[in-house]
Amino acid sequence: MKRLLTFVIIITMITTLALGCSSEKGEQTADTPKVEDEKSETSQETDDSTTEEDTSGPDGASGNVVIHYYWETEGHQIALNTLIERFNDSQSDITVEAKYIPFADFKKQLSIGASADELPDFVIIDNPDHAAYAAMGIFADITDKFDISTYYEGPVNSCTLDGKLYGVPFGNNCLLLFYNEEMLEAANVEVPTTWDELLDVAKACTRDTVSGFAYSSLQNEEGTFNFLPWVWSAGATAYEINSEGGIKALAMTKELVDSGAMTKEVINWTQGDVMNQFISGNLAMMINGTWQVPTMRSEAPDLKWNVAPPPMDKQQATGLGGENYAVIAGGNEDAAIEFLKFATSKEQSLHMMEAMGYISPDSTVAENQFAGDPIYEAFVDGMNYAYARGPHPEWPSISDAISLAFNEVMTGASTPEDAAVKAQTTIDGILGK
């Protein structure tokens, strides 16, 4: 039986449910805007078991390990079940089993389970949500138990809180600029590399029913995921919307819409919708992610397209997506860590990444993961300038303030300056400023 969490943590999680997000406040005033400057403070002790198929664990590593996950895709579920079967067959002391929890219920069940002492031993969780549960004390501190020295900084940052490692990145994706080669050639323009060039190229490619450029701008986390790279590229963090960089990013979105180079309909488009518009020939360029490549290759085999880094302002930036592994504090930690070591070994990691179309967060695996495929290789390179959202215990509320800001600017309900002030007021309140 798992040990009960402290009374304070339980009260925190009950409050979390009432607010719809974590109520744990942290004095963390910058997300991770400069990947190259912020080195993880987590331990980098070498553990050979992270790269070899060695499942021999410490004394006492035995018993059952229950995993909760939310993947709905049958192929993803099959890949996870295969991973678990391989681990179970490789030794006789630990038995792992997985339970599917619908995404809509996943976070709620995790919070309720903590107060009811009904947590699993291991979870696979969306990376922007990681910090909230680490702050609640739900995830085990594995700082001295796992080597992340070869992992990309962005994914590691999403698992790190106050200098401690509370999980390991599972798999990642990022965003790049997709462009229709024939449309750019017909408009006699080159692939844009800067914001100014993007605006000019998008205008040149806009005609009749074709929009020059688009990215998902829903008023939710999906929209925030696509908007934040503009903020980071302008030199600001997600906590600095009312800054020169934040306002400049909002103004850029306004100019794209006002000029007609980007349709206002993007406020209703998911990333899948944007891809479908691109495939249908209604878009010359779009910002989209790694996971769309298999669909585009199968559904539009004759479409001539390519990818490039997102156009930049002050610095190159893209958004980091994906999931993390986390061990539950007070559960069967030793056995869960043995499974974690197995799952993150090179062979097993490649199995999961290939099945799901993800990029390995381990640079030594990712560098050779897509050898000879220039499209995927470009995405792997993007991991070097991919920024994690947060991490912050109350990231969902911060994200809501950001998505409201760019939606109001795109619809003309607010100026970039006013929207930035409004968002910053909310963000400062969350940060306790």
C-alpha positions in Angstrom: 0.0 0.0 0.0 1.3 3.4 -1.0 2.1 5.8 1.8 -0.3 8.7 2.3 0.9 12.1 1.2 1.0 14.8 3.8 -2.0 16.8 4.9 -0.8 19.9 3.3 -0.3 18.3 -0.1 -3.8 16.8 0.0 -5.3 20.2 0.8 -3.3 21.6 -2.1 -4.7 19.0 -4.5 -8.3 19.5 -3.4 -7.9 23.2 -4.0 -6.4 22.3 -7.4 -9.6 20.5 -8.4 -11.7 23.5 -7.4 -9.6 25.9 -9.5 -9.2 23.6 -12.5 -5.4 23.8 -12.2 -2.7 23.5 -9.6 -2.9 26.0 -6.8 0.7 25.5 -5.7 2.5 28.8 -6.3 6.2 28.9 -7.1 8.4 31.9 -7.3 9.6 31.1 -10.8 9.7 34.1 -13.1 11.2 32.7 -16.3 10.4 29.6 -18.3 13.5 28.4 -20.1 14.0 30.8 -22.9 17.6 30.2 -23.6 18.3 26.5 -23.9 21.9 27.0 -24.5 22.4 29.0 -21.3 20.4 27.0 -18.7 22.2 23.8 -17.8 20.3 21.2 -15.8 21.3 21.1 -12.2 20.3 17.5 -12.0 22.8 14.7 -11.3 24.7 13.4 -14.3 26.2 10.4 -12.7 26.8 7.6 -15.2 24.4 4.7 -15.0 25.2 2.0 -17.6 21.7 0.5 -17.2 20.2 3.4 -19.1 21.9 2.3 -22.3 22.1 -1.5 -21.8 19.4 -4.1 -21.5 20.3 -4.7 -17.8 17.2 -5.1 -15.7 18.9 -6.3 -12.6 17.7 -3.9 -9.9 18.7 -3.0 -6.4 17.7 -5.3 -3.5 14.0 -5.1 -3.0 13.1 -4.2 -6.6 10.3 -6.6 -7.1 6.5 -6.8 -7.2 3.9 -5.1 -9.4 4.2 -1.8 -11.2 1.0 -0.2 -12.5 1.3 2.4 -15.3 -1.4 5.0 -16.2 -1.4 6.5 -19.7 -3.8 8.4 -22.0 -2.9 7.4 -25.6 -6.0 6.6 -27.6 -4.3 5.6 -30.8 -4.3 1.8 -31.2 -0.7 1.8 -32.6 0.5 3.7 -29.5 -1.2 1.3 -27.2 0.3 -1.7 -29.0 3.8 -0.2 -28.9 3.5 0.3 -25.1 2.1 -3.2 -24.5 5.0 -4.6 -26.5 7.5 -2.6 -24.4 5.9 -4.0 -21.2 5.9 -7.5 -22.5 9.6 -7.3 -23.4 10.4 -6.0 -19.9 8.2 -8.7 -18.1 9.9 -11.4 -20.2 13.4 -10.1 -19.5 13.2 -10.9 -15.7 11.0 -12.6 -13.1 11.0 -10.2 -10.1 8.8 -7.3 -11.4 5.5 -7.4 -13.3 4.4 -4.3 -15.1 0.8 -3.7 -16.3 -0.7 -0.6 -18.0 -4.1 1.0 -17.6 -5.6 3.5 -20.1 -7.2 6.6 -18.7 -8.9 9.0 -21.1 -7.0 12.3 -21.5 -10.0 14.3 -20.3 -9.9 12.5 -17.0 -6.2 11.8 -16.6 -5.2 14.8 -14.6 -8.3 14.8 -12.4 -7.8 11.1 -11.6 -4.1 11.7 -10.7 -5.1 14.5 -8.3 -8.0 12.6 -6.7 -5.9 9.4 -6.5 -3.3 11.2 -4.5 -5.7 12.2 -1.7 -7.4 8.7 -1.8 -4.1 6.8 -1.8 -5.0 5.2 -5.1 -2.2 6.2 -7.3 -0.4 4.1 -9.9 3.3 3.5 -9.6 4.3 5.2 -12.9 2.7 7.6 -15.3 3.3 8.9 -18.9 2.2 12.6 -18.8 2.0 15.6 -21.1 5.2 17.6 -20.4 3.6 21.0 -19.7 1.7 19.3 -16.8 4.7 17.7 -15.2 5.7 20.6 -12.9 2.3 20.9 -11.4 2.3 17.4 -10.0 6.0 17.5 -9.1 5.2 20.6 -6.9 2.4 18.6 -5.2 4.8 16.0 -4.2 3.2 13.3 -6.3 6.3 12.5 -8.4 9.5 10.9 -6.9 12.7 12.9 -6.9 15.1 10.7 -9.1 17.9 13.2 -9.3 20.6 10.8 -8.1 19.0 7.7 -9.7 19.0 8.5 -13.4 21.6 9.8 -15.9 20.3 12.5 -18.3 23.7 13.9 -19.4 23.0 13.1 -23.0 19.5 14.4 -23.1 18.4 17.6 -24.8 18.1 20.6 -22.4 14.5 21.5 -23.3 13.0 18.1 -22.5 15.0 17.8 -19.3 13.8 21.2 -18.2 10.2 20.0 -18.5 11.0 17.4 -15.9 12.9 19.6 -13.6 11.7 21.8 -10.7 13.9 23.7 -8.3 17.0 22.0 -9.6 15.6 18.5 -9.0 14.7 15.8 -11.5 11.2 14.5 -11.1 10.9 12.4 -14.3 12.6 11.5 -17.6 11.5 12.7 -21.0 9.7 9.9 -23.0 9.6 11.3 -26.5 9.4 14.7 -28.1 8.3 16.7 -31.1 8.8 20.3 -32.2 7.5 22.8 -34.7 9.0 23.8 -38.1 7.9 25.9 -41.1 6.4 23.7 -43.8 6.3 25.3 -47.3 4.8 24.4 -50.7 7.8 24.5 -53.1 5.7 25.1 -56.2 3.7 28.0 -54.6 6.9 29.8 -53.5 8.5 29.2 -56.9 5.4 30.6 -58.7 5.5 33.7 -56.5 9.3 34.1 -57.3 10.2 34.1 -53.6 12.7 32.3 -51.4 12.0 30.4 -48.1 11.8 33.1 -45.4 14.3 33.1 -42.5 13.2 36.2 -40.7 9.9 37.7 -39.6 10.1 40.5 -42.2 10.8 37.9 -44.9 7.9 35.8 -43.7 5.5 38.7 -44.0 6.7 39.5 -47.5 6.7 35.9 -48.7 3.3 35.3 -47.2 1.8 38.4 -48.9 3.3 37.3 -52.2 1.8 33.9 -52.0 -1.7 35.0 -50.9 -4.1 35.0 -53.8 -7.8 34.0 -54.4 -8.5 31.1 -52.0 -4.9 30.7 -50.9 -3.5 32.1 -47.7 0.2 32.7 -47.5 0.7 31.4 -44.0 -1.1 29.9 -41.0 -0.6 28.3 -37.6 -3.1 26.9 -35.1 -4.3 29.8 -32.9 -7.0 28.2 -30.8 -7.7 29.8 -27.4 -6.2 26.8 -25.5 -2.9 25.0 -24.9 -2.7 24.0 -28.6 -2.7 27.6 -29.6 -0.3 28.6 -26.9 2.1 25.9 -28.1 2.1 27.5 -31.5 2.3 31.1 -30.4 5.1 31.0 -27.8 7.9 30.4 -30.3 7.3 34.0 -31.5 7.7 35.3 -28.0 10.9 33.3 -27.4 12.3 34.3 -30.8 11.7 38.0 -29.8 13.8 37.5 -26.7 11.1 37.3 -24.0 9.9 34.5 -21.8 6.4 33.1 -21.4 6.2 35.1 -18.2 7.0 38.4 -19.9 4.2 39.1 -22.3 4.1 42.8 -21.4 7.7 43.3 -22.6 9.3 44.5 -25.8 9.5 41.0 -27.1 6.0 39.9 -26.0 4.4 42.9 -27.6 6.4 42.5 -30.7 5.2 38.9 -31.0 1.6 40.0 -30.6 2.0 42.8 -33.1 3.5 40.3 -35.6 0.4 38.1 -35.4 -1.8 41.2 -35.9 0.1 42.3 -39.0 -0.1 38.8 -40.5 -3.9 38.8 -40.1 -4.5 42.5 -41.0 -2.4 42.2 -44.2 -4.5 39.2 -45.3 -1.4 37.0 -45.4 -2.9 34.8 -42.6 -6.7 34.1 -42.4 -8.4 35.0 -39.2 -9.9 31.5 -39.3 -6.8 30.2 -37.6 -8.4 31.0 -34.3 -10.7 28.0 -35.0 -8.1 25.7 -36.6 -6.4 22.8 -34.8 -3.0 21.8 -36.0 -4.7 19.0 -37.9 -7.0 21.5 -39.6 -4.0 23.6 -40.6 -2.3 20.5 -42.1 -5.5 19.7 -44.1 -5.6 23.2 -45.5 -2.0 22.9 -46.5 -2.6 19.5 -48.2 -5.6 20.9 -50.0 -3.6 23.7 -51.5 -5.2 26.4 -49.5 -1.9 27.4 -47.7 1.5 28.2 -49.0 3.2 27.9 -45.6 2.3 26.7 -42.2 3.9 26.0 -38.8 3.3 22.4 -37.7 4.9 19.5 -36.0 6.8 16.3 -36.5 3.8 14.0 -36.0 2.1 15.4 -39.2 4.9 14.0 -41.5 3.6 10.4 -41.9 0.0 11.7 -42.6 1.2 14.2 -45.2 3.4 11.6 -47.0 0.5 9.1 -47.1 -2.3 11.5 -48.0 -0.5 13.8 -50.3 2.3 11.8 -52.0 2.4 14.1 -55.0 2.6 17.4 -53.1 6.0 19.1 -53.3 6.8 20.4 -49.9 9.7 20.8 -47.5 10.5 22.2 -44.1 12.8 24.8 -42.6 13.4 26.4 -39.3 10.7 28.8 -38.2 11.4 32.4 -39.3 13.2 34.2 -36.5 13.4 37.7 -34.9 16.3 37.9 -32.4 17.0 34.2 -31.9 16.0 30.8 -33.3 13.2 29.2 -31.3 10.6 26.5 -31.6 8.1 24.8 -29.3 8.8 21.5 -27.5 6.0 19.0 -27.3 5.8 15.4 -26.1 5.4 13.3 -22.9 7.5 12.4 -19.9 7.9 9.4 -17.7 7.4 9.9 -14.0 7.7 7.6 -11.0 5.1 8.1 -8.3 6.4 9.0 -4.9 5.6 6.4 -2.2 4.7 3.7 -4.8 6.9 0.8 -5.8 9.7 3.2 -6.7 12.6 0.8 -7.0 10.7 -1.5 -9.4 9.4 1.5 -11.4 12.9 2.9 -11.8 14.1 -0.5 -13.1 11.3 -0.4 -15.7 12.3 3.2 -16.5 15.9 2.2 -17.1 14.7 -0.6 -19.5 12.3 1.7 -21.3 14.9 4.4 -21.9 17.6 2.0 -23.2 18.5 2.6 -26.8 16.7 -0.4 -28.3 13.5 0.2 -26.5 13.5 3.9 -27.0 13.9 3.5 -30.8 11.0 1.0 -30.7 8.7 3.5 -29.1 9.9 6.5 -31.1 9.4 4.7 -34.5 6.0 3.5 -33.5 4.8 6.9 -32.5 6.7 9.2 -34.9 8.5 11.0 -32.0 12.0 12.2 -31.6 14.1 10.6 -28.8 15.0 13.1 -26.1 18.3 11.4 -25.8 20.6 13.1 -28.3 22.7 10.0 -28.8 19.6 8.2 -30.0 18.0 11.0 -31.9 21.1 11.9 -34.0 20.9 8.5 -35.8 17.2 7.9 -35.5 16.3 9.3 -38.9 19.6 9.0 -40.8 19.0 9.7 -44.5 15.6 11.4 -44.1 16.2 15.2 -44.5 12.7 16.1 -43.3 13.0 14.3 -40.0 16.6 15.3 -39.7 15.5 18.9 -39.8 13.1 18.2 -36.9 15.9 16.6 -34.9 18.0 19.7 -35.5 15.1 21.7 -34.2 15.4 20.0 -30.8 18.6 22.1 -30.3 16.5 25.3 -30.1 13.3 23.8 -28.7 11.9 25.5 -25.6 9.7 23.8 -23.0 6.5 25.5 -21.8 7.0 26.4 -18.2 7.8 24.5 -16.2 5.5 26.0 -13.6 3.0 24.4 -11.2 0.3 26.7 -12.5 1.1 26.6 -16.2 -2.5 26.0 -17.4 -3.6 29.3 -16.0 -0.6 31.1 -17.5 -1.3 29.5 -20.8 -4.9 30.6 -20.7 -3.8 34.2 -20.2 -1.4 34.0 -23.2 -3.9 32.3 -25.6 -6.6 34.9 -24.7 -4.1 37.7 -25.5 -3.2 36.6 -29.0 -6.9 35.7 -29.8 -8.0 39.2 -28.8 -5.3 40.7 -30.9 -6.2 38.6 -34.0 -9.9 39.4 -33.8 -9.3 43.1 -33.2 -10.8 43.0 -29.8 -7.6 44.4 -28.3 -4.4 46.1 -29.3 -1.1 44.2 -28.8 -0.2 46.7 -26.0 -3.5 46.3 -24.1 -3.6 42.6 -24.5 -0.1 42.3 -23.2 -1.0 44.4 -20.1 -4.0 42.2 -19.4 -2.1 39.0 -19.8 0.8 40.2 -17.7 -1.6 41.2 -14.8 -2.9 37.6 -14.7 0.6 36.1 -15.0 2.0 38.4 -12.2 -0.9 37.4 -10.0 -0.1 33.7 -10.5 3.6 34.4 -9.8 2.8 36.3 -6.7 4.2 39.6 -7.9 
